[in-house]
Amino acid sequence: MKLHHDKYGSGQPTIVLTHGISASGNTWRHQVPDLERHCTVVTWDLRGHGHSDSPPGPYAISDLAGDLLQVADEVGAEKIVALGHSAGGAVSLRFALDHPDRTEALVLVGTASEANEKSRDFYHKLADVAVEKGMDSVVKRLGMAKEAAHLVPADPRGFAEVTRAMAGLNENPMTEEIHRIQCPTLIIVGEKDFLGAGGSVIMSRRIPNSELDIVKERGHGLFLEDPQGFNQKVIAFLNDLGA
């Protein structure tokens, strides 16, 4: 399967940025210039999104984590710092669980290890909107109109399968597993994230070597709301790793 990715900068570590639903690797355009001065940066498009293939479903979070492993292999990274936002955070978390030997560190942004019933229903509804009305309706529902001009439209059916995979975190949460994660972990969430900060708090209590940063006055897209502030947090974390 073709997974579109772009590589910037050089040196160690290699940080792979995984976007959330309805976005693409281009969503990290405000992070790449700062981060590539410190390390190798890789952005990519989830399956069903951007320029990546959109195979038939259903998908599981473990499938998407396998895609992240494919990207790491294709860029020649023995280990990666896996940074993910929202659905991309769940993918990065699953990657760390499935491939601990390939995970140098984790940065989890506005994400969770589980989905409550409200979140499950939200994801299923979003999947239905994509299939029945198309991605323009999804963008409007998510309030992404200002960002949409910078994004490559997702394939509606592929998008729906990724979204349903996220809904699957209700029946198959990762929460009881994440105590196994031993790598340094930075958990960042906006104080005003519409999904709430509770999922981040849960992860911070269960992942042994983790740090929680609840950012005041910021929402779900805090890396877009305040790119400089967000980048500084990530760079400081990388520096602590010896970057």
C-alpha positions as a printed Julia matrix, in Angstrom:
243×3 Matrix{Float64}:
   0.0    0.0    0.0
   1.27   3.45  -0.87
   1.57   5.79   2.08
   2.53   9.32   1.13
   5.23  10.84   3.32
   7.72  13.72   3.26
  11.08  13.92   5.01
  12.83  17.09   6.19
  16.1   17.89   7.93
  18.68  15.4    9.16
  20.19  13.97  12.3
  18.73  12.27  15.31
  16.16  11.65  16.5
  13.65  11.06  13.72
  10.26  12.45  14.7
   7.22  11.24  12.76
   4.16  13.5   12.91
   0.78  11.78  12.56
  -2.28  13.94  11.88
  -5.86  13.46  13.0
  -9.0   12.59  11.05
  -9.88  14.69   7.98
  -6.41  16.31   7.93
  -3.18  15.4    6.09
   0.56  15.63   6.6
   0.34  19.26   5.51
  -1.4   20.11   8.77
   2.11  20.21  10.32
   3.35  22.99   8.03
   3.88  25.33  11.02
   5.92  22.71  12.91
   8.32  21.46  10.23
  10.52  24.61   9.83
  11.29  24.77  13.55
  11.66  21.05  14.17
  13.85  20.28  11.16
  16.57  22.5   12.63
  16.9   20.0   15.47
  16.26  16.58  13.96
  14.83  14.6   11.05
  11.12  15.29  10.59
   8.69  13.03   8.74
   5.08  13.89   7.93
   2.67  11.44   6.31
  -0.92  10.95   5.25
  -3.0    8.33   7.03
  -4.61   5.73   4.79
  -7.79   7.16   3.3
  -6.35  10.66   3.64
  -4.32  13.01   1.46
  -2.22  11.23  -1.15
  -2.13   7.83   0.58
  -4.04   4.82  -0.67
  -7.52   4.06   0.62
  -7.9    0.27   0.84
 -11.22  -1.42   1.62
 -12.17  -1.56   5.3
 -12.74  -2.24   8.04
  -9.64  -0.78   9.71
  -8.38  -1.2   13.26
  -6.07   1.12  15.17
  -3.45  -1.64  14.95
  -3.64  -1.46  11.14
  -2.89   2.25  11.25
  -0.01   1.63  13.67
   1.29  -0.89  11.14
   1.15   1.87   8.54
   3.28   4.05  10.82
   5.8    1.22  11.03
   5.84   1.06   7.22
   6.61   4.78   7.06
   9.42   4.4    9.61
  10.87   1.57   7.53
  10.6    3.52   4.29
  12.51   6.5    5.69
  15.14   4.22   7.21
  14.45   5.07  10.86
  15.49   2.37  13.31
  13.66   4.21  16.1
  11.25   7.14  16.02
   9.76   9.76  18.26
   6.08   9.22  17.49
   4.08  12.46  17.74
   0.38  12.26  17.02
  -2.63  14.53  17.28
  -6.12  13.27  18.11
  -6.64  10.08  16.04
  -2.95  10.31  15.17
  -2.2   10.21  18.88
  -4.13   6.96  19.25
  -2.16   5.55  16.31
   1.12   6.64  17.9
   0.08   5.12  21.24
  -0.76   1.8   19.55
   2.57   1.94  17.71
   4.43   2.27  21.03
   2.52  -0.71  22.44
   3.02  -2.91  19.38
   6.58  -1.84  18.54
   8.35  -0.75  21.74
  11.75  -1.54  20.22
  11.07   1.02  17.47
   9.77   3.79  19.78
  12.28   6.23  21.23
   9.67   8.54  22.73
   6.02   9.6   22.46
   4.29  12.96  22.14
   0.52  12.61  22.5
  -1.52  15.69  21.58
  -5.23  16.09  22.29
  -5.85  12.36  22.28
  -6.96   9.46  24.47
  -6.48   5.74  25.03
 -10.22   5.08  25.07
 -13.53   6.45  23.82
 -16.62   6.93  25.93
 -20.1    6.39  24.5
 -20.45  10.05  23.51
 -17.17   9.93  21.56
 -18.09   6.59  19.99
 -21.4    7.98  18.75
 -19.68  11.15  17.49
 -17.21   9.12  15.42
 -19.91   6.87  13.97
 -22.03   9.9   13.03
 -19.03  11.54  11.39
 -18.38   8.38   9.37
 -22.01   8.35   8.2
 -21.82  12.02   7.18
 -18.68  11.36   5.12
 -20.24   8.46   3.2
 -23.66  10.04   2.75
 -22.8   13.73   2.2
 -19.08  13.92   1.4
 -16.05  15.54   2.97
 -17.25  19.14   2.62
 -19.96  18.33   5.14
 -17.4   16.71   7.44
 -15.19  19.82   7.31
 -18.16  22.03   8.2
 -19.23  19.73  11.04
 -15.71  19.8   12.48
 -15.48  23.58  12.14
 -12.41  23.31   9.92
 -13.45  25.73   7.18
 -10.45  28.03   7.72
  -8.02  25.14   7.49
  -9.7   23.24   4.68
  -7.95  25.23   1.93
  -4.62  23.82   3.1
  -5.73  20.19   3.21
  -5.95  17.5    0.56
  -9.5   16.13   0.76
  -9.77  12.68   2.31
 -11.48   9.81   0.51
 -14.95   9.67   2.13
 -14.99   5.89   2.55
 -11.4    5.66   3.74
 -12.03   8.53   6.12
 -15.12   6.75   7.44
 -13.13   3.58   8.12
 -10.45   5.5   10.07
 -13.19   7.23  12.05
 -14.89   3.93  12.84
 -11.55   2.57  14.0
 -11.46   5.43  16.51
 -14.99   4.54  17.63
 -13.64   1.05  18.29
 -11.69   2.44  21.24
 -14.97   2.26  23.14
 -15.16  -1.54  22.96
 -11.4   -2.08  22.76
  -9.66   0.61  24.85
  -5.89   0.69  25.26
  -6.03   2.08  28.8
  -5.31  -1.2   30.58
  -2.23  -1.77  28.4
  -0.45   1.55  28.51
   1.34   0.86  31.79
   3.68  -1.19  29.57
   5.0    1.92  27.82
   8.47   2.67  29.17
   9.7    5.38  26.79
   9.67   9.1   27.69
   6.19  10.46  26.98
   4.95  14.03  26.7
   1.17  14.46  26.86
  -0.14  17.84  25.69
  -3.77  18.94  25.69
  -5.56  22.27  25.42
  -7.51  23.39  28.45
 -10.43  24.16  26.11
 -10.2   21.01  23.96
 -13.75  20.12  22.95
 -12.94  16.47  23.69
 -11.88  17.43  27.22
  -8.62  16.88  29.06
  -9.78  13.79  30.94
  -8.31  11.32  28.47
  -4.91  12.98  28.78
  -5.08  12.86  32.58
  -5.92   9.14  32.46
  -2.92   8.43  30.22
  -0.57  10.5   32.39
  -1.55   8.46  35.45
  -0.95   5.13  33.74
   2.12   5.71  31.56
   5.07   5.49  33.96
   7.55   7.93  32.42
   5.1   10.61  31.3
   4.66  14.35  31.67
   1.29  16.11  31.33
   1.0   19.66  30.02
  -2.5   21.17  30.05
  -2.16  24.36  28.01
  -4.33  27.24  29.18
  -6.66  29.01  26.76
  -6.0   26.51  23.96
  -8.32  24.07  22.22
  -8.11  20.85  20.26
  -5.9   22.34  17.53
  -3.43  23.99  19.9
  -0.49  23.35  17.53
  -2.28  25.54  14.97
  -3.53  28.11  17.47
  -0.06  28.77  18.87
   2.57  27.11  16.65
   5.53  28.8   18.31
   4.49  27.85  21.83
   3.74  24.29  20.8
   7.01  23.92  18.89
   9.0   25.17  21.88
   7.44  22.49  24.08
   8.31  19.74  21.6
  11.86  21.01  21.03
  12.48  21.18  24.8
  11.28  17.57  25.07
  13.59  16.52  22.23
  16.49  18.31  23.89
  15.85  16.34  27.06
  16.24  13.19  24.96
  19.68  14.41  23.9
  18.73  15.86  20.51
